[in-house]
Amino acid sequence: MQSIPSDIYEAAAIDGSDGVRKHWDITVPLMKPYIALVGVISAISGTKVFEEIYIMTQGGPRNSSKTIVYYLYEQAFSNLEISYACTIGLVLFLIILGLSVVRLTIDRQGGDNITA
């Protein structure tokens, strides 16, 4: 938020915008690349959760805390469905690859959106 010039807020105040409306019209559109980047990075890191679930709940009550990585582990090593686990791993790889491409695209466009 520090990268947003204060001149924009001053111009909005002169035009009659104030409070929440000012943030909705100015801050949110200028912060979209950063919000999208944080969302994509959080989604990527969310797919890597395994150790906590394995140690604490093993999928939790009625599979409520089971993630795709734990499901992959369970299929490969508990059920010995190796080919199915490989397919899950490939799909997971493609999802993370897609999210990484989105992240790189946002990184490249991020610096161009805010102009003084």
Order of alpha helices (4+ residues) and beta strands (2+ residues): alpha-alpha-alpha-alpha-alpha
